[in-house]
């Protein structure tokens, strides 16, 4: 009796990214449109407790980053928590993490594209958003190294703009240290909601883990790149939030439609406002570029396991990228920007990503010391923090996020039932 031919291994991605590339991609995801857009709704929720909410979001993000880094070093493959949950907790939890990430972050792509459009050409944001989604999908199609080079340029521009905003704010006579002190308008529920909304901006370090199959020496590179990217981002966010509060105050920041542009006007440097608008558009493009990169890799991993159409698992023979997955993500973003709501997308994306990291922390808990397990308190605090922040988000975001996760769970259950017959 002849032996059936072995099933060929699926095509793999090429390892091209070093520590600097990985850090820059993480920065491009985290120091993006969120820093120009997320402070206003967060200040509306927390008032003068905004900095407390930022610190809480940073603590949860640190726990998530530590758990993700240890898991990524153990499982250096595309897919991030989809892979970790599958390997450590079982197929269902990996699938649920991947589902939440792909759906939530696709909505986040639409938010980033619309943000770029709103800053670049007010009143014509949807056509600009569609053009941006198509252009950046094309960049990703032609190789991850090209995407990393473009992200470096974007991060440099955004950091320069933010440095100018902070310098202008503190050099003006409008700053007031009293505005930085938490007052009676800072409720516990408001601070938690602000932390959940601000977590939207910190979540970009997931992009580093999802690129595990394209990173050189991933067991060394990823655990170094994730905390570096997160630490730099926290310093930048703290400086910008402090400057915004000191100049505008909690109420002014909460009511601002373009908080950083308003801050430089109040600081007496109105000529800097157009530069801020350009920086915001560039930042949104950087976030969109990195998001498409990360979502397509998770889609690739899920398609390899037939949780998504297997045709999406194809890797381009020349450019060595998951080209069909990237095209599918780009098409979904183009469709979403025709009706997506920017503020609602932030809350919905935060819920999906917090669920994703809750599964990452639960997975990290199961690691043994020989596998590089983090201190026990880290995944516990990360898991509890993710659940708490997720259910502190605006009720509409919680309801929609829970419904999407439930729909994904139902699809998985039906598929498993059908396949078992």
C-alpha positions in Angstrom: 0.0 0.0 0.0 1.6 3.3 -1.1 2.2 6.1 1.3 0.2 9.2 0.4 2.3 12.2 -0.5 3.1 14.6 2.4 1.2 17.8 2.5 3.6 20.6 1.6 4.3 23.2 4.3 2.5 26.5 3.7 4.8 29.2 2.2 6.6 31.2 4.9 7.4 34.9 5.2 11.0 36.1 5.1 12.7 37.4 8.2 13.9 40.9 7.3 13.2 43.1 10.3 15.6 44.0 13.1 15.1 45.6 16.5 15.0 49.2 15.1 12.5 48.2 12.4 10.3 46.5 14.9 10.4 49.4 17.3 9.6 51.9 14.5 6.6 49.8 13.4 5.3 49.8 17.0 5.8 53.5 17.3 4.1 54.1 14.0 1.1 52.2 15.4 1.0 53.8 18.8 2.1 57.4 18.1 -0.5 57.8 15.4 -3.9 59.5 15.1 -4.9 58.5 18.6 -2.6 61.2 20.1 -4.4 63.9 18.0 -8.0 62.5 18.6 -8.2 60.4 21.8 -7.5 63.0 24.4 -10.8 65.0 23.8 -13.2 62.1 24.5 -10.9 60.9 27.3 -11.0 64.3 28.9 -14.7 64.4 28.5 -15.0 61.2 30.5 -12.3 61.9 33.2 -12.1 65.7 33.4 -9.1 66.6 35.5 -8.4 62.9 36.1 -7.1 62.5 32.5 -3.5 61.9 33.6 -4.6 59.3 36.1 -6.5 57.5 33.3 -3.4 57.7 31.1 -1.3 56.2 33.8 -3.8 53.4 34.3 -3.9 52.6 30.6 -0.1 52.6 30.6 0.0 50.0 33.5 -2.4 47.7 31.7 -0.5 48.2 28.5 2.8 47.3 30.2 1.3 44.1 31.5 -0.1 43.2 28.1 3.2 44.1 26.4 5.2 41.9 28.8 2.9 39.0 28.4 2.9 39.4 24.6 6.7 39.7 24.4 7.2 36.5 26.3 4.6 34.7 24.2 6.0 36.1 20.9 9.5 34.9 21.8 8.1 31.4 22.4 5.9 31.4 19.3 7.6 33.6 16.6 5.0 33.2 14.0 2.5 35.5 12.2 -0.8 35.9 14.1 0.1 37.2 17.6 -2.5 36.3 20.2 -4.4 34.2 17.7 -1.4 31.8 17.8 -0.8 32.1 21.5 -4.4 31.5 22.5 -4.6 28.5 20.2 -1.4 26.9 21.5 -1.9 27.6 25.2 -5.7 27.7 25.7 -7.2 25.8 22.8 -8.5 26.4 19.3 -11.6 28.3 20.4 -9.7 31.0 22.4 -7.2 31.5 19.7 -9.9 31.9 17.1 -11.8 34.4 19.4 -8.7 36.5 19.8 -8.0 36.5 16.1 -11.7 37.3 15.3 -11.7 40.2 17.8 -8.4 41.6 16.5 -9.3 41.4 12.8 -12.8 42.9 13.1 -11.9 45.5 15.7 -8.8 46.7 14.0 -10.4 46.8 10.6 -12.8 49.3 12.1 -9.8 51.1 13.5 -8.3 51.3 10.0 -11.4 53.1 8.9 -11.1 55.5 11.8 -7.5 56.2 10.9 -8.3 56.8 7.3 -11.1 59.2 8.1 -8.9 61.0 10.6 -6.3 61.5 7.8 -9.0 62.8 5.5 -10.5 65.1 8.1 -7.2 66.8 8.8 -5.8 66.8 5.2 -9.0 68.1 3.5 -11.9 69.0 5.8 -15.3 68.3 4.3 -13.8 65.8 1.9 -12.6 63.2 4.4 -14.2 60.1 2.8 -12.6 60.5 -0.7 -9.3 61.1 0.9 -9.8 58.2 3.3 -10.4 55.8 0.3 -7.4 57.1 -1.5 -5.2 56.7 1.6 -6.5 53.1 2.2 -5.7 52.2 -1.4 -2.3 53.8 -1.4 -1.1 52.2 1.8 -2.4 48.8 0.8 -0.3 49.1 -2.3 2.8 50.0 -0.2 2.3 46.9 2.0 1.7 44.8 -1.1 5.3 45.5 -2.3 7.0 44.3 0.8 7.3 44.7 4.6 10.7 46.4 4.3 9.3 49.2 2.2 6.5 49.6 4.8 9.1 49.8 7.5 11.1 52.5 5.6 8.0 54.6 5.1 7.0 54.2 8.7 10.4 55.5 9.8 9.8 58.7 7.9 6.2 59.1 9.2 7.4 58.6 12.9 10.1 61.2 12.5 7.6 63.8 11.1 5.1 63.1 13.9 7.6 63.2 16.7 8.9 66.6 15.4 5.4 68.0 15.3 4.6 66.8 18.8 7.8 68.2 20.1 6.9 71.6 18.7 3.5 71.4 20.3 4.9 70.6 23.7 7.6 73.3 23.4 5.1 76.0 22.3 2.7 75.1 25.1 5.2 75.3 27.9 7.0 78.3 26.5 3.7 80.3 26.5 2.2 82.2 29.4 -1.0 80.2 29.2 0.1 77.2 31.2 -1.4 76.7 34.7 -0.1 73.9 36.9 -3.4 73.9 38.8 -5.1 72.4 35.8 -3.0 69.2 36.1 -4.3 68.4 39.6 -7.3 66.0 39.8 -10.4 67.8 41.0 -13.9 67.0 41.9 -14.9 66.3 38.3 -12.7 63.2 38.2 -15.0 60.2 39.1 -13.7 56.6 39.3 -16.0 55.5 36.5 -14.9 58.5 34.3 -11.2 57.7 34.9 -11.7 54.1 34.0 -13.6 55.0 30.8 -10.8 57.5 29.9 -8.2 54.7 30.4 -10.2 52.4 28.2 -10.4 55.0 25.4 -6.7 55.9 25.8 -5.8 52.2 25.5 -6.9 52.5 21.9 -3.7 54.5 21.3 -1.3 52.2 23.2 -2.4 49.0 21.5 0.0 49.3 18.6 2.7 47.1 20.1 0.6 44.1 19.0 1.8 44.9 15.5 5.3 43.9 16.6 4.1 40.5 17.8 1.9 39.8 14.7 5.1 40.3 12.6 6.9 37.5 14.4 7.5 35.5 11.3 9.2 38.4 9.6 11.5 39.5 12.5 15.2 38.4 12.6 16.1 36.4 15.8 12.5 36.9 17.2 13.3 35.4 20.6 15.7 38.2 21.2 14.3 41.0 19.0 10.6 40.9 20.0 11.1 41.0 23.9 13.4 44.0 23.3 11.3 45.9 20.8 7.9 45.8 22.5 8.9 47.4 25.9 11.1 49.9 24.0 8.3 51.0 21.8 5.8 51.2 24.7 8.2 53.2 26.9 8.9 55.8 24.2 5.2 56.1 23.5 4.3 56.6 27.2 6.8 59.4 27.5 5.5 61.2 24.4 1.8 60.7 25.5 2.5 62.0 29.0 4.3 65.1 27.7 1.5 65.9 25.2 -1.3 65.3 27.6 0.4 67.5 30.3 0.9 70.3 27.7 -2.8 70.1 26.5 -4.2 70.1 30.0 -1.9 72.9 31.2 -2.9 75.2 28.3 -6.6 74.3 27.7 -7.6 72.9 31.0 -9.9 69.8 31.3 -13.0 71.5 30.0 -11.3 73.1 27.0 -9.6 69.9 26.1 -12.9 68.0 26.4 -14.6 70.4 24.0 -11.9 70.6 21.4 -12.4 69.1 18.0 -8.7 69.4 17.2 -7.1 69.5 20.7 -3.4 70.0 19.7 -4.2 72.7 17.1 -6.3 74.5 19.7 -3.5 74.2 22.2 -0.9 75.9 20.0 -3.4 78.7 19.1 -4.1 79.3 22.8 -0.3 79.2 23.4 0.0 82.2 21.0 1.5 80.3 18.1 -1.4 80.1 15.6 1.1 79.7 12.7 1.9 76.2 14.1 -1.8 75.0 13.8 -1.5 74.1 10.0 1.7 72.2 10.8 -0.2 70.3 13.5 -2.9 69.5 11.0 -0.3 68.0 8.6 1.3 66.1 11.4 -2.1 64.6 12.4 -2.8 63.5 8.8 0.7 62.0 8.6 0.2 60.2 11.9 -3.1 58.8 10.8 -1.4 57.5 7.7 1.3 55.9 9.8 -1.3 54.1 12.0 -3.2 53.0 9.0 -0.1 51.6 7.3 0.9 49.6 10.4 -2.7 48.4 11.1 -3.1 47.0 7.6 0.3 45.3 8.1 -0.7 43.6 11.4 -4.3 42.7 10.4 -3.2 41.0 7.2 -0.7 38.8 9.2 -3.4 37.7 11.6 -5.7 37.0 8.6 -2.9 35.0 7.1 -2.5 32.8 10.2 -6.3 32.3 10.5 -6.6 31.4 6.8 -3.8 28.8 7.2 -5.9 27.1 9.8 -9.1 27.4 7.7 -10.8 29.8 10.2 -10.9 32.2 7.3 -11.0 31.4 3.5 -7.8 29.4 2.8 -7.2 31.4 -0.4 -6.1 34.3 1.9 -3.1 32.2 3.1 -1.3 32.8 -0.2 2.2 34.4 0.0 3.4 36.4 -3.0 6.3 34.6 -4.7 8.2 37.8 -5.4 7.3 40.3 -2.7 7.0 37.6 0.1 3.9 39.2 1.6 0.4 37.8 2.3 -0.9 39.7 -0.7 -4.4 38.3 -0.9 -4.9 39.0 2.9 -3.6 42.5 2.4 -6.0 43.1 -0.6 -8.9 41.8 1.4 -8.1 44.1 4.4 -7.7 47.1 2.1 -11.1 46.3 0.4 -12.8 46.0 3.8 -11.4 49.4 4.9 -12.5 51.1 1.7 -16.0 49.7 2.3 -16.1 50.8 5.9 -15.0 54.4 5.4 -18.2 55.1 3.5 -20.3 54.9 6.7 -18.0 54.5 9.7 -18.3 56.9 12.7 -14.8 58.0 14.0 -15.7 58.3 17.7 -17.7 55.1 17.8 -14.8 53.3 16.0 -12.4 54.2 18.8 -14.6 52.6 21.5 -15.4 49.6 19.5 -11.8 49.0 18.6 -10.8 49.4 22.2 -13.3 46.7 23.3 -12.0 44.2 20.7 -8.4 44.8 21.5 -8.9 44.6 25.2 -10.6 41.2 24.7 -7.6 40.2 22.5 -5.1 41.1 25.3 -7.2 39.4 28.0 -6.6 36.2 26.1 -2.9 37.0 25.7 -2.6 37.5 29.5 -4.5 34.2 30.1 -2.1 32.5 27.7 1.0 34.0 29.4 -0.3 32.6 32.7 0.1 29.1 31.4 3.8 29.5 30.5 6.3 27.6 32.6 9.5 29.2 34.0 11.5 27.3 31.4 9.4 28.9 28.7 10.1 32.4 30.0 7.0 33.0 32.1 6.6 36.6 33.4 6.1 37.2 37.1 2.7 35.9 38.0 1.3 39.3 39.0 1.8 40.6 35.4 -0.7 38.4 33.5 -3.1 38.5 36.4 -3.1 42.3 36.6 -3.2 42.5 32.8 -6.2 40.2 32.5 -8.2 42.0 35.3 -7.3 45.4 33.9 -8.4 44.4 30.4 -11.8 43.1 31.5 -12.3 46.2 33.8 -11.4 48.7 31.1 -13.4 46.9 28.4 -16.6 47.1 30.5 -15.9 50.7 31.5 -16.2 51.9 27.9 -19.3 53.7 26.6 -22.3 51.4 26.7 -22.8 51.4 22.9 -19.2 50.3 22.4 -19.5 47.5 25.0 -22.8 46.3 23.4 -21.5 46.3 19.8 -18.1 44.7 20.8 -19.8 42.0 22.8 -22.2 41.3 19.9 -19.3 41.0 17.5 -17.5 38.6 19.8 -20.6 36.5 20.3 -21.2 36.4 16.6 -17.6 35.1 16.1 -18.1 32.5 18.8 -21.3 31.3 17.1 -19.6 31.0 13.7 -16.9 28.9 15.3 -19.4 26.7 17.1 -21.5 26.1 13.9 -18.4 25.4 11.8 -17.0 22.9 14.4 -20.4 21.2 14.5 -20.6 20.9 10.8 -17.0 19.5 10.5 -17.6 16.9 13.2 -20.4 15.3 11.3 
